[in-house]
Amino acid sequence: MAKAIFYHAGCPVCVSAAKDILNLIPENEVEVIHLGADKSKVKDAESAGVKSVPALVLSNGNVLHINFGASIEDLK
């Protein structure tokens, strides 16, 4: 089974959301990617449908945008 992917930019909104996500989803079922630290993953996030972070891409491909920390355009 594919893992869910949680994309964030490291801002306070994102860090808080990451903690909440990891309390809801077992750590072995979600990959956490800090786009501020790993710019090479921005294109992957955008291809998956992420428009802003924090965002959770589910294993079925659905994208859940959580609050608003930063636009994907701001991370390029």
N, CA, C and O atoms as a MOPAC input file, in Angstrom:
PM7 MOZYME 1SCF
protein

 N      0.83800 1    -1.18400 1     0.00000 1
 C      0.00000 1     0.00000 1     0.00000 1
 C      0.88300 1     1.24600 1     0.00000 1
 O      1.87000 1     1.31000 1     0.73300 1
 N      0.53300 1     2.22400 1    -0.81100 1
 C      1.29100 1     3.47700 1    -0.86800 1
 C      1.04600 1     4.29800 1     0.39200 1
 O     -0.03600 1     4.26800 1     0.97800 1
 N      2.07000 1     5.02500 1     0.78500 1
 C      1.95600 1     5.90600 1     1.94900 1
 C      1.27800 1     7.20700 1     1.55800 1
 O      1.33100 1     7.63100 1     0.40300 1
 N      0.64400 1     7.83000 1     2.53200 1
 C      0.19200 1     9.20300 1     2.36900 1
 C      1.43500 1    10.08000 1     2.46400 1
 O      2.43500 1     9.68300 1     3.06100 1
 N      1.37200 1    11.26900 1     1.87800 1
 C      2.50200 1    12.19300 1     1.94300 1
 C      2.00700 1    13.51900 1     2.50200 1
 O      1.05400 1    14.10100 1     1.98500 1
 N      2.65300 1    13.98900 1     3.55000 1
 C      2.33000 1    15.28000 1     4.14600 1
 C      3.41200 1    16.26600 1     3.73700 1
 O      4.57500 1    16.11500 1     4.10800 1
 N      3.01800 1    17.28800 1     2.96200 1
 C      3.94700 1    18.31200 1     2.52000 1
 C      3.78400 1    19.54500 1     3.39000 1
 O      2.66700 1    19.95000 1     3.71000 1
 N      4.91100 1    20.13800 1     3.76900 1
 C      4.84700 1    21.37200 1     4.54400 1
 C      6.07300 1    22.22200 1     4.25900 1
 O      7.01300 1    21.78400 1     3.59600 1
 N      6.04700 1    23.46400 1     4.77800 1
 C      7.13900 1    24.40600 1     4.51900 1
 C      7.89800 1    24.79900 1     5.77900 1
 O      8.81100 1    25.62200 1     5.71800 1
 N      7.53800 1    24.22700 1     6.90700 1
 C      8.26200 1    24.51200 1     8.14300 1
 C      7.72400 1    25.68100 1     8.94000 1
 O      8.24700 1    25.98100 1    10.01400 1
 N      6.69400 1    26.35100 1     8.44800 1
 C      6.11700 1    27.48500 1     9.17900 1
 C      5.35000 1    26.96400 1    10.40000 1
 O      5.06400 1    25.76900 1    10.47900 1
 N      5.01400 1    27.84000 1    11.35000 1
 C      4.28500 1    27.38500 1    12.54300 1
 C      2.97700 1    26.65400 1    12.23500 1
 O      2.64900 1    25.67100 1    12.89800 1
 N      2.23000 1    27.12600 1    11.23500 1
 C      0.98600 1    26.45300 1    10.84800 1
 C      1.28300 1    25.02600 1    10.39300 1
 O      0.58700 1    24.08100 1    10.76600 1
 N      2.33200 1    24.89100 1     9.58000 1
 C      2.71000 1    23.58000 1     9.04000 1
 C      3.20900 1    22.63000 1    10.12400 1
 O      2.84800 1    21.45300 1    10.14100 1
 N      4.02900 1    23.13900 1    11.01600 1
 C      4.58300 1    22.30100 1    12.08500 1
 C      3.46200 1    21.80100 1    12.99000 1
 O      3.45500 1    20.63500 1    13.38600 1
 N      2.52400 1    22.67000 1    13.31700 1
 C      1.38200 1    22.27000 1    14.13600 1
 C      0.54700 1    21.20900 1    13.42500 1
 O      0.13700 1    20.22500 1    14.04000 1
 N      0.29500 1    21.40800 1    12.12900 1
 C     -0.47500 1    20.42700 1    11.35600 1
 C      0.25600 1    19.09400 1    11.27100 1
 O     -0.37100 1    18.03700 1    11.34800 1
 N      1.57500 1    19.13200 1    11.11300 1
 C      2.36400 1    17.89400 1    11.05000 1
 C      2.21800 1    17.09300 1    12.33200 1
 O      2.04500 1    15.87500 1    12.29300 1
 N      2.28600 1    17.77700 1    13.46600 1
 C      2.12000 1    17.08600 1    14.75200 1
 C      0.74300 1    16.44900 1    14.83600 1
 O      0.60900 1    15.30800 1    15.27900 1
 N     -0.28300 1    17.18000 1    14.41200 1
 C     -1.64300 1    16.63900 1    14.45400 1
 C     -1.80300 1    15.44600 1    13.52600 1
 O     -2.42300 1    14.44900 1    13.89700 1
 N     -1.25000 1    15.53700 1    12.32700 1
 C     -1.32700 1    14.42900 1    11.36600 1
 C     -0.65600 1    13.18300 1    11.93900 1
 O     -1.19600 1    12.08100 1    11.84700 1
 N      0.53000 1    13.36700 1    12.53200 1
 C      1.25600 1    12.21200 1    13.07900 1
 C      0.57100 1    11.63600 1    14.30900 1
 O      0.83900 1    10.49300 1    14.68000 1
 N     -0.30500 1    12.40100 1    14.94800 1
 C     -1.11000 1    11.85300 1    16.04100 1
 C     -2.29000 1    11.05100 1    15.51200 1
 O     -2.82800 1    10.19700 1    16.21500 1
 N     -2.69600 1    11.32400 1    14.26700 1
 C     -3.84700 1    10.64200 1    13.66600 1
 C     -3.46400 1     9.44500 1    12.80500 1
 O     -4.17500 1     8.44100 1    12.76900 1
 N     -2.34600 1     9.55900 1    12.11800 1
 C     -1.91000 1     8.52800 1    11.18200 1
 C     -0.59800 1     7.94200 1    11.68800 1
 O      0.33100 1     8.69000 1    11.99400 1
 N     -0.50600 1     6.62600 1    11.77900 1
 C      0.76400 1     6.02700 1    12.22500 1
 C      1.93200 1     6.49300 1    11.34800 1
 O      1.80200 1     6.58900 1    10.12800 1
 N      3.05500 1     6.77600 1    11.97400 1
 C      4.22600 1     7.32200 1    11.29000 1
 C      4.70300 1     6.44900 1    10.12600 1
 O      5.27000 1     6.95900 1     9.16000 1
 N      4.47500 1     5.14500 1    10.21600 1
 C      4.90400 1     4.25500 1     9.12600 1
 C      3.94900 1     4.29800 1     7.93100 1
 O      4.21000 1     3.65300 1     6.91600 1
 N      2.84300 1     5.04900 1     8.03600 1
 C      1.86900 1     5.14700 1     6.94700 1
 C      1.86200 1     6.51500 1     6.28100 1
 O      1.08400 1     6.74500 1     5.35600 1
 N      2.71900 1     7.43200 1     6.73800 1
 C      2.77100 1     8.77000 1     6.15400 1
 C      4.22300 1     9.23300 1     6.04000 1
 O      5.01500 1     9.07500 1     6.96900 1
 N      4.55000 1     9.80100 1     4.89800 1
 C      5.86900 1    10.38300 1     4.69300 1
 C      5.72800 1    11.89100 1     4.86500 1
 O      4.83700 1    12.49900 1     4.27200 1
 N      6.58600 1    12.49200 1     5.65900 1
 C      6.55000 1    13.93000 1     5.89100 1
 C      7.67900 1    14.57700 1     5.09100 1
 O      8.84900 1    14.22600 1     5.24500 1
 N      7.30600 1    15.53000 1     4.23200 1
 C      8.29600 1    16.19800 1     3.38800 1
 C      8.25600 1    17.69900 1     3.64000 1
 O      7.22700 1    18.34900 1     3.45300 1
 N      9.38800 1    18.23400 1     4.06600 1
 C      9.56800 1    19.66000 1     4.33300 1
 C     10.05700 1    20.30400 1     3.04000 1
 O     11.23400 1    20.20000 1     2.69600 1
 N      9.14800 1    20.97200 1     2.32400 1
 C      9.49000 1    21.55000 1     1.03000 1
 C     10.44400 1    22.73400 1     1.14100 1
 O     11.14300 1    23.05600 1     0.18000 1
 N     10.47800 1    23.37700 1     2.28900 1
 C     11.42600 1    24.45600 1     2.49300 1
 C     12.85100 1    23.94600 1     2.55900 1
 O     13.78600 1    24.63800 1     2.15600 1
 N     13.01500 1    22.74300 1     3.06300 1
 C     14.33500 1    22.13100 1     3.19800 1
 C     14.71500 1    21.28200 1     1.98600 1
 O     15.89800 1    21.07200 1     1.71900 1
 N     13.71800 1    20.79700 1     1.25900 1
 C     13.97400 1    19.92700 1     0.10600 1
 C     13.20400 1    20.44100 1    -1.10700 1
 O     12.15800 1    19.90200 1    -1.46900 1
 N     13.74000 1    21.49400 1    -1.72900 1
 C     13.08600 1    22.14000 1    -2.87700 1
 C     12.91100 1    21.18800 1    -4.06500 1
 O     12.06100 1    21.42400 1    -4.92400 1
 N     13.70400 1    20.12200 1    -4.11900 1
 C     13.59300 1    19.18300 1    -5.23200 1
 C     12.24800 1    18.46100 1    -5.23500 1
 O     11.86200 1    17.88900 1    -6.25500 1
 N     11.53500 1    18.47700 1    -4.12600 1
 C     10.24300 1    17.78600 1    -4.02000 1
 C      9.05700 1    18.68100 1    -4.37700 1
 O      7.92500 1    18.20300 1    -4.44200 1
 N      9.30500 1    19.98700 1    -4.61100 1
 C      8.21100 1    20.90800 1    -4.92800 1
 C      7.48100 1    20.46900 1    -6.19100 1
 O      6.25200 1    20.50400 1    -6.24100 1
 N      8.21900 1    20.06000 1    -7.19800 1
 C      7.60400 1    19.61800 1    -8.45900 1
 C      6.72400 1    18.37900 1    -8.22800 1
 O      5.64700 1    18.26600 1    -8.81300 1
 N      7.18700 1    17.44900 1    -7.37200 1
 C      6.39200 1    16.25900 1    -7.06000 1
 C      5.07900 1    16.65900 1    -6.38300 1
 O      4.01300 1    16.13700 1    -6.71100 1
 N      5.17400 1    17.58400 1    -5.44200 1
 C      3.98000 1    18.05200 1    -4.73100 1
 C      3.00600 1    18.70100 1    -5.70600 1
 O      1.80600 1    18.43200 1    -5.66900 1
 N      3.52700 1    19.55000 1    -6.56800 1
 C      2.69100 1    20.22800 1    -7.55100 1
 C      2.03800 1    19.21600 1    -8.49700 1
 O      0.85900 1    19.35200 1    -8.82300 1
 N      2.77700 1    18.22300 1    -8.93200 1
 C      2.23900 1    17.18200 1    -9.82400 1
 C      1.13900 1    16.37100 1    -9.14900 1
 O      0.22900 1    15.86500 1    -9.80500 1
 N      1.23900 1    16.25500 1    -7.82400 1
 C      0.22600 1    15.51300 1    -7.06900 1
 C     -1.03900 1    16.33500 1    -6.84200 1
 O     -2.05100 1    15.81000 1    -6.37800 1
 N     -0.97700 1    17.63600 1    -7.17300 1
 C     -2.15900 1    18.48200 1    -7.01100 1
 C     -2.09300 1    19.43500 1    -5.83400 1
 O     -3.08000 1    20.10300 1    -5.52400 1
 N     -0.95200 1    19.50800 1    -5.17400 1
 C     -0.80800 1    20.40200 1    -4.02600 1
 C     -0.74800 1    21.84200 1    -4.52800 1
 O      0.06800 1    22.17300 1    -5.38900 1
 N     -1.61300 1    22.69000 1    -3.98700 1
 C     -1.66700 1    24.11100 1    -4.34800 1
 C     -1.08000 1    24.99200 1    -3.24800 1
 O     -0.58300 1    26.08600 1    -3.51300 1
 N     -1.14300 1    24.49900 1    -2.01100 1
 C     -0.60600 1    25.22400 1    -0.86600 1
 C     -0.25600 1    24.20500 1     0.21500 1
 O     -0.72700 1    23.06800 1     0.21100 1
 N      0.57600 1    24.65100 1     1.12700 1
 C      0.94900 1    23.78500 1     2.25100 1
 C      0.51500 1    24.44700 1     3.54700 1
 O      0.46600 1    25.67400 1     3.62900 1
 N      0.20200 1    23.65800 1     4.54900 1
 C      0.33000 1    22.21700 1     4.62600 1
 C     -0.74900 1    21.49600 1     3.81400 1
 O     -1.87700 1    21.96800 1     3.67200 1
 N     -0.35900 1    20.34600 1     3.29500 1
 C     -1.28900 1    19.52900 1     2.51600 1
 C     -0.95200 1    18.05800 1     2.71600 1
 O      0.21100 1    17.68000 1     2.85900 1
 N     -1.98400 1    17.24800 1     2.72300 1
 C     -1.83100 1    15.80600 1     2.86400 1
 C     -2.33100 1    15.14900 1     1.58200 1
 O     -3.49400 1    15.30300 1     1.20900 1
 N     -1.44900 1    14.41700 1     0.91400 1
 C     -1.82800 1    13.66000 1    -0.27100 1
 C     -2.07000 1    12.22500 1     0.19000 1
 O     -1.15300 1    11.53700 1     0.64000 1
 N     -3.31100 1    11.79400 1     0.07000 1
 C     -3.68300 1    10.45400 1     0.52400 1
 C     -3.18100 1     9.39900 1    -0.45400 1
 O     -2.85100 1     9.70500 1    -1.60000 1
 N     -3.12900 1     8.17100 1     0.00500 1
 C     -2.62600 1     7.08600 1    -0.84100 1
 C     -3.48300 1     6.87900 1    -2.09200 1
 O     -3.00700 1     6.31000 1    -3.07500 1
 N     -4.73500 1     7.33000 1    -2.07100 1
 C     -5.59500 1     7.21100 1    -3.25400 1
 C     -5.46000 1     8.40500 1    -4.19500 1
 O     -6.14000 1     8.46500 1    -5.21900 1
 N     -4.58200 1     9.36300 1    -3.85300 1
 C     -4.33800 1    10.51100 1    -4.71200 1
 C     -5.11400 1    11.76300 1    -4.35600 1
 O     -4.83700 1    12.83500 1    -4.89400 1
 N     -6.08200 1    11.64800 1    -3.45800 1
 C     -6.82300 1    12.83700 1    -3.03700 1
 C     -5.90100 1    13.76200 1    -2.24600 1
 O     -5.05900 1    13.30400 1    -1.47400 1
 N     -6.07100 1    15.07000 1    -2.44900 1
 C     -5.25400 1    16.06900 1    -1.76100 1
 C     -6.12000 1    16.81800 1    -0.76700 1
 O     -7.16000 1    17.36900 1    -1.12700 1
 N     -5.68600 1    16.83400 1     0.49100 1
 C     -6.36700 1    17.59300 1     1.52800 1
 C     -5.50700 1    18.80300 1     1.87400 1
 O     -4.42700 1    18.66200 1     2.44700 1
 N     -5.98800 1    19.98800 1     1.52400 1
 C     -5.27500 1    21.21500 1     1.87000 1
 C     -5.72100 1    21.61400 1     3.27500 1
 O     -6.91200 1    21.77400 1     3.54100 1
 N     -4.75800 1    21.77000 1     4.15800 1
 C     -5.02900 1    22.01000 1     5.57100 1
 C     -4.62200 1    23.44200 1     5.90700 1
 O     -3.44000 1    23.78200 1     5.87000 1
 N     -5.61400 1    24.28500 1     6.23700 1
 C     -5.32800 1    25.68200 1     6.57100 1
 C     -4.58200 1    26.32100 1     5.40200 1
 O     -4.73900 1    25.87400 1     4.26600 1
 N     -3.78900 1    27.33500 1     5.64500 1
 C     -2.98800 1    27.92900 1     4.58600 1
 C     -1.71700 1    28.48300 1     5.19600 1
 O     -1.75100 1    29.43500 1     5.97500 1
 N     -0.59800 1    27.88100 1     4.83600 1
 C      0.68300 1    28.34000 1     5.33400 1
 C      1.46100 1    29.05900 1     4.24400 1
 O      1.99900 1    30.14200 1     4.47400 1
 N      1.52300 1    28.45900 1     3.05200 1
 C      2.24700 1    29.05800 1     1.93300 1
 C      1.73500 1    28.46200 1     0.62700 1
 O      1.37000 1    27.28800 1     0.56700 1
 N      1.71400 1    29.27200 1    -0.39900 1
 C      1.35600 1    28.81300 1    -1.73300 1
 C      2.50800 1    27.96900 1    -2.28700 1
 O      3.67000 1    28.21000 1    -1.96000 1
 N      2.18800 1    26.99700 1    -3.11300 1
 C      3.23600 1    26.19300 1    -3.75500 1
 C      4.10200 1    27.09700 1    -4.62500 1
 O      5.29200 1    26.82900 1    -4.79500 1
 N      3.53100 1    28.15400 1    -5.17400 1
 C      4.28700 1    29.10400 1    -5.98700 1
 C      5.36300 1    29.80600 1    -5.15200 1
 O      6.44700 1    30.09700 1    -5.65600 1
 N      5.06800 1    30.07500 1    -3.88800 1
 C      6.03200 1    30.72500 1    -2.99700 1
 C      7.22900 1    29.83900 1    -2.68000 1
 O      8.28100 1    30.33200 1    -2.27300 1
 N      7.07000 1    28.53500 1    -2.86700 1
 C      8.13500 1    27.59100 1    -2.51300 1
 C      9.07700 1    27.28900 1    -3.67900 1
 O     10.11000 1    26.64500 1    -3.49700 1
 N      8.72000 1    27.75200 1    -4.85900 1
 C      9.56500 1    27.47900 1    -6.04100 1
 C     10.82900 1    28.30600 1    -6.02500 1
 O     11.64700 1    28.20100 1    -6.93800 1

